[in-house]
């Protein structure tokens, strides 16, 4: 995975690859800390703010039948574009990450280049999601499956889902 940062503090442009161990070194005041904070900020953004749009027909099927299966391969085919979209959104949030004025980050760009063959879905996943004290959905991906199962945990009549719904990633 290659990270590219442009117009961030002292950095005009920097590229680095993440591996099992990545070391960023250089002279003082050249942007090492900015680059690592930007990467750390993206990883936090990814877990808290990143989403994938779910098609309206899938939402309607969930509401009418109470359960739906979503094939992961359909999203893997668009993973590079999804990551680029996330990077663009994150680039607009960099002023917040650095707790600074937006004027200092208006030309800043953070991007990630990923080889599609390196994108591997989570092997297993199970989570209940809800609001306040009630659980609304169960989301499950089994070990041998390339699909995610989503089930309603409440009566269909008692739920109001805003559209468009966004599937938030948490891992």
N, C-alpha and C positions, 0 to 999 in steps of 0.2 A: 504494500500500500504506500503510494507516494503522496506526500503532503506538499502543497504549494501555498506559500503565503506571499502576497504582494502588498506593498505600500502599508506596512505595519510598523509604526515607530521608526527605528533606524533601518529597517529592512525594506529595501527596494523590491527585491524578489529573493526568495529562498525556497529551496526544495530539499526535502529529506525523506528517507524511507524508514518506515517502522519495521522492525524485526523483533526477534526474541529479546534482544537488548539493543537499544538505540542510544548512542551517545552524541550529544550536540556540543561541540567545543568551538572556541574562537576567542578573539580578544574581547576585552571589556567594552561595554556599550555598543555592541554590534547587533543586538536583537535576539540573543539566545533565550532570554527569559520571556520576551514577547512571543516568540515562536512556541515555546512550551506552554505558556499560559493560553495561547490561542488553541492549541491542540487539546489541552485539558478542558477548556471551555466547550469545545465541540463535543467531547465525550460526555460531558454533563448535559449539553443541549440535546444530544442524540437520545439520551435516556429519558429526558423530561419533556421535550417539546416536539420530537420528530413523530410524524404520522404518515400513514399510507391511506389514501382515499379508498373507500369501499363502494362498489357500484350499488346504485339504488335498487336494482332487482334482487341483489343478495340481501339487502336490508328488508325488503318486502317479504322475501321468502322466510327470513328469520321471524318476522312478526306474524306471518300467517301460519307457518308450520311449527314454529317454536324452536327450530334447530336448522343449522346450515353447515355445509362443509365448504371450505375455501381451499382450492388447490394452490400450494405454495409456488409451484413452477410458473404460474402465470405472473407472479410478482418477481420471481427471480429473473425472468426474461427482461424485465424493466428495471432491474436493480441499479444499474449504472446511472440511469436517468433519475431514479429516486434519490440516490446519493447526491447527485449534482444539484437537485432541487433542495435537498437539505442543506448543502453547503451554501447555496445562494441565500437561503433564509438565515443561516447562521452568520454569514458575512454582514447582514443588515443588523445583527444583534451585538456585534463586537464592542460597540461603545458601552453597552450594559456589562459585558464581560469584564471590561477594563475600568468600569465605573468612571467613565470620562465623557466628554462632550462628543456628540455625533460628528461635529465638524472635523475632528481628527481622524475619523474612520470612513469618511464619505468615499474615498477611493480604495479602501482596503478590500482585498479579496482573499478568501480562504477556500481552498479546494482540495479534494481528495481524488486520486486516480486509483481505481481498483480494477484488478484483473477479474473479470466475471467468474473465472474458474476458482478463484479464491473465496468466493462468497458461499458459505456453507450454512444452511439453516440450523437452528437449534435442534438438537437431537430429540429432546423431550421438553414439554412445557405444559404446565397446568396452573391456571389462575382464575379466581373468581373476581369479577369487577362489579362495582356498585357505586351507590351514592348514599351519603349519610349512613344510616344503619342497615340498609337493605342491600342484598346482593342481587344484581340484575342479570349478569351473564356468567357463564362458565366457558372458558376458552381452553381447549386441550389439543396438544399435538403429541401423538404417540410415537414411540421409538422408531417403529418401522414405517411410519406413514409420511407422505409428502403432502398431507392435508391438515388443515386446522379445523377442528369442530367447535362451533359456537352454539350454545344452548341458552335459551331464556330460562331464568330461575324464578320468574314471577309470571302472574297471569298476563296474557297479552293485552287484555282490556285495561290493565292498570299501568301500562307503560307508555310514555310519550318520548320518542326518540327524535331529536332534532336532525334535520338533514341539511347538508351532507354529514354523515357520520364519519369519523376518522378513527382508524385503528392505530392506537398508540403503541409504540414499541417500548419494551422495558428491559431489554437485555442486549 
